[in-house]
Amino acid sequence: MPQLASDPALTQTSVQATDLLVFLRPVLNAQNTVTGYEPCNITANNFAVSVVALGLLQLGQTLPTKAPEGGGLWMNGDVFAYSAMTGTASGVPLSPQALAASLAALLAASPTMGAGTNFNGFQNNAGVATQVDDGK
C-alpha cells in the first residue's frame, strides 16, 4: 500500500548527513512562468552546505565595507571580518586597521633619532620606533 508524504508516520524531527532528501524544483518556460515541478534528490549534508553558502552570500551583500563605528561584522574585501570597536574612544580595543594607523601616526610624529638629541623616549630610527635614554 503506498504512503502519502503527508503521512504522520513519515515525519522526522532530525536529519543525518547521509539522508537523501527529496524536493520539487520548479520548471520554468521561456517566459519564466512555472509550468510544473520536477523531483530532485540531495543528501542532507549537501543541502546544509548549500543553504549556508546561500545565506553567507546574502549576508555579505548587506554588510558595510569598512569597520562600523560601534564595532561589528563587516566585509574586508571578500572576507568576513569582525571588529569589537573602531578605536575612536580612549581605552577601547582597537581594530587591526585602527591599531596600524595609530602606530604609523606615532612613528611619523616621533623625532628622528640622532646622537646627542638629549631626548628620553621613543624616536624614529629609520622607520623603527626605538626607546632611547639620552638623559643619563
C-alpha positions as CSV (number, residue, x, y, z in Angstrom):
1,M,0.0,0.0,0.0
2,P,1.5,3.4,-1.0
3,Q,2.2,6.1,1.7
4,L,1.5,9.8,1.2
5,A,4.2,12.2,2.0
6,S,1.8,13.9,4.4
7,D,1.5,10.6,6.5
8,P,2.5,11.4,10.1
9,A,4.4,8.1,10.3
10,L,6.9,9.6,7.9
11,T,7.5,12.8,10.0
12,Q,11.1,13.1,11.3
13,T,12.5,15.6,13.8
14,S,16.2,15.3,12.9
15,V,18.3,14.6,9.9
16,Q,21.5,12.6,9.4
17,A,24.2,13.8,6.9
18,T,23.7,10.7,4.7
19,D,19.8,11.1,4.5
20,L,18.5,11.6,1.0
21,L,16.1,14.5,0.8
22,V,13.5,14.7,-2.0
23,F,12.2,18.1,-3.1
24,L,10.4,19.6,-6.1
25,R,12.2,22.1,-8.3
26,P,10.1,24.5,-10.4
27,V,10.3,24.0,-14.2
28,L,10.2,27.4,-16.0
29,N,9.3,28.1,-19.6
30,A,10.9,30.8,-21.8
31,Q,8.6,33.5,-20.2
32,N,9.8,32.5,-16.7
33,T,6.4,31.0,-15.8
34,V,6.3,27.9,-13.7
35,T,4.9,25.1,-15.9
36,G,5.4,22.3,-13.4
37,Y,7.8,20.7,-10.9
38,E,10.4,18.0,-11.3
39,P,11.6,15.8,-8.4
40,C,15.2,16.2,-7.2
41,N,17.3,14.4,-4.6
42,I,20.1,15.8,-2.4
43,T,21.9,14.4,0.6
44,A,21.2,16.3,3.8
45,N,24.9,17.2,4.1
46,N,25.0,18.8,0.6
47,F,21.7,20.5,1.4
48,A,23.0,22.1,4.6
49,V,26.2,23.2,2.8
50,S,24.1,24.8,0.0
51,V,21.8,26.6,2.5
52,V,24.8,28.0,4.5
53,A,26.6,29.2,1.3
54,L,23.4,30.9,0.0
55,G,22.9,32.6,3.4
56,L,26.5,33.8,3.6
57,L,26.2,35.3,0.0
58,Q,23.1,37.2,1.1
59,L,24.6,38.3,4.4
60,G,27.8,39.6,2.6
61,Q,25.7,41.9,0.4
62,T,24.2,43.6,3.4
63,L,27.4,44.3,5.4
64,P,29.4,47.5,5.3
65,T,32.8,47.5,3.6
66,K,34.5,49.4,6.5
67,A,34.6,48.5,10.2
68,P,31.4,50.0,11.7
69,E,31.8,52.8,14.3
70,G,30.5,50.8,17.2
71,G,32.1,47.6,16.0
72,G,30.5,44.6,14.4
73,L,30.6,42.5,11.3
74,W,31.8,43.9,8.0
75,M,33.3,42.8,4.7
76,N,37.0,43.2,4.4
77,G,37.3,42.7,0.6
78,D,35.8,39.2,0.1
79,V,36.4,38.2,3.7
80,F,34.0,38.4,6.7
81,A,35.6,40.5,9.4
82,Y,34.6,41.4,13.0
83,S,35.7,44.4,14.9
84,A,34.9,44.8,18.6
85,M,35.3,48.6,18.3
86,T,36.9,51.1,15.9
87,G,39.2,52.6,18.5
88,T,37.7,56.1,18.3
89,A,37.5,56.4,22.1
90,S,40.3,56.1,24.7
91,G,40.5,52.8,26.4
92,V,38.5,51.0,23.7
93,P,40.1,47.9,22.0
94,L,41.4,48.9,18.5
95,S,40.6,47.1,15.3
96,P,43.7,45.9,13.5
97,Q,43.3,48.7,11.0
98,A,42.9,51.3,13.7
99,L,46.0,49.9,15.6
100,A,48.1,50.0,12.4
101,A,47.0,53.6,11.7
102,S,47.8,54.7,15.3
103,L,51.2,53.1,15.2
104,A,52.1,54.7,11.8
105,A,50.9,58.1,13.2
106,L,53.0,57.6,16.3
107,L,56.1,56.8,14.3
108,A,55.6,59.8,12.0
109,A,55.2,62.1,15.0
110,S,58.3,60.8,16.8
111,P,61.6,62.8,16.5
112,T,64.3,61.4,14.2
113,M,67.0,59.5,16.1
114,G,70.3,61.2,16.2
115,A,73.4,61.4,18.5
116,G,73.1,63.9,21.3
117,T,69.4,64.7,20.9
118,N,69.1,64.6,24.7
119,F,65.6,63.2,24.4
120,N,64.2,60.4,26.6
121,G,61.5,58.3,24.9
122,F,60.7,56.9,21.6
123,Q,62.5,58.1,18.5
124,N,62.1,57.3,14.8
125,N,65.2,55.2,14.0
126,A,65.0,54.8,10.2
127,G,61.3,53.7,10.3
128,V,61.6,51.7,13.6
129,A,60.3,53.1,16.9
130,T,63.2,52.8,19.3
131,Q,63.2,53.7,23.0
132,V,66.2,55.9,23.9
133,D,67.5,57.2,27.2
134,D,69.9,60.1,26.3
135,G,69.4,62.0,29.6
136,K,71.9,59.8,31.6
